[in-house]
Amino acid sequence: MLLSNKQKDDILNELMDFLKIPSISADSNYKNEILRAAKWTKNSLIKAGCERTKIFETDGHPIVYGEKIVDTKLPTILTYGHYDVQPPDPLDLWDSPPFKPIVKKTKIHPDGAIFARGSCDDKGQLFMHIKALEIMILNNSLPCNVKFMIEGEEEIGSSNLEVFLKNNSKLLKNDIILISDTSMISNTQPSITTGLRGLSYMELILTGPNRDLHSGLYGGAVLNPINELAKIISKFHDEKNRIAIPGFYEKVIEADFNERNKISLTPFNIKKYKKELQIEEVGGEKGFSTLERTSIRPSLDVNGIWGGYTGEGAKTVIPSEAYAKISMRLVPNQDWENISLLFKKYVESITPKGISLKIIKHHGGSPYLTPSSNDGYKAAQQAYTESFKKEPLPQRGGGSIPIVPLFEKILKSKSILMGFGLDSDSIHSPNEHFGIFNLFKGIETIPLFHKNFKKIFRK
């Protein structure tokens, strides 16, 4: 499938308009921008050729639906994505404004990359599917029925999507779910994400005295919430960097020799990895490689910590409160609700008297695995091989898409994770970007998936 330079320019300009919308789901100040992004998405689906589209209201942000039914006897592919984005903070670390997309060449992306919040996660990758549909319809080559379900709450836990799935299971009926919200190994070595880690996201609020106190008059006599928070955090891991919460590993399914051997075959340069991150050494659970630590092993990380005086100069206080946000990435067979409860019990047990504790459970999701024997996996494997001229490697992802396990539970469908981003694209970080090569390679590969799925699929 060859695109003219004009077609490429039009696609790029259209994506730039999408990226200009600051659809930040975590911040209520951007509610109108979320609505604008939902409407933009619906109009884009109409332009692509969807014959039925609708914006569904939820208790949170709206869900956009679209479909193009060729023949009810043909297999149906449901494409899932999200139009919401992460907050761009810290703004001072961006080389260009996060919602003023710009194309710049980089060492990894010599053809250029689009720098903007949401360029890779997930607007750019979602947009590939919309454009692929448009091109297939224009070329009269759409081999399957296509449905789209595009939400605006993925970055805040998809809390309203489960209800939507249950209430609209007939509308969303499909034979496979296709998602591009993950990455591949490199631009020369494609990969298919065969698994995702689960997630439990928690927040701690520690309160000591009823007000900030003078550290000279009260220092040494009253427990300092920040000091105590630091002590609690120091007890999250043992000397081998294993998570110290009792019962945390009880249900973990250990990867066998064959799976660990497959991971070791993945191209990975530890020196390059450390150089890109500007670190002298890697860390993590002893006995496992870096790739294993980020795929088949659980983790616990403090995502934010604050309290007391953080302004310019000095202010000698014992703060009244201290805060921390914590994410735990989970692996099969861990249940995020159970892990959240174990975390709560452990933190309560190590919090000293004199400090009151509040624990907030924000959101989470279960781990997910896709078998390589699935028809969708085979179709994706053939599509990547055809477009990249190289067979993709199976790869477990370190991130989480909490809704994916629910798709299988409620819609009874497997999900195929066809990512085209790179781990170096700085998603969730300043200077997020998405390669132009990757954008158009995705638009080339997605129709091949449709073609191959039709050939392979048997009801």
Number of C-alpha atoms within 10 A of each C-alpha: 11 8 12 8 9 9 12 15 12 12 16 18 13 13 19 22 13 24 25 19 22 25 28 25 23 17 12 10 10 15 17 12 18 25 18 16 24 27 16 17 26 23 14 19 27 18 13 20 19 23 12 14 17 17 18 13 12 13 9 14 22 22 25 25 24 23 24 22 17 14 11 9 9 14 22 26 23 21 24 21 23 27 31 29 28 21 20 22 12 9 14 10 12 17 10 15 18 24 20 15 23 15 17 15 13 11 7 14 18 12 14 18 25 27 29 28 36 33 32 33 29 24 24 31 28 25 27 24 26 21 23 21 24 20 21 18 16 12 10 9 13 20 22 21 21 20 25 26 19 23 24 26 24 24 21 17 19 20 19 19 23 14 13 15 18 14 11 12 15 10 11 21 17 20 23 24 25 25 20 28 24 24 25 24 23 16 17 11 17 25 27 27 26 20 24 29 28 27 30 26 22 21 18 19 19 21 22 22 17 9 12 16 17 13 16 10 11 13 14 10 8 15 20 27 26 23 12 18 23 13 13 17 14 10 15 18 16 12 10 11 14 18 19 17 18 11 14 18 19 9 12 17 13 14 13 8 9 9 12 16 11 12 20 13 9 15 11 13 9 14 11 10 15 13 12 10 11 9 10 8 11 11 9 16 19 11 9 13 16 15 19 19 17 18 21 25 23 24 22 19 13 15 12 11 15 14 16 18 14 9 7 6 6 8 12 13 18 27 23 20 23 22 18 20 18 18 19 22 26 32 28 21 16 23 19 22 16 13 20 22 12 16 22 18 13 18 19 15 10 12 16 13 9 13 19 15 18 12 16 13 15 16 18 28 25 25 24 25 19 19 13 14 8 14 21 28 25 18 22 25 23 21 24 26 18 15 17 16 13 15 17 21 21 21 21 22 22 23 19 23 22 24 20 24 21 19 19 15 11 13 20 15 18 23 25 28 26 27 22 31 29 20 12 16 23 17 22 17 17 23 21 22 30 30 28 21 15 24 24 19 17 27 22 24 24 23 22 23 24 26 17 19 26 20 13 11 16 9 4
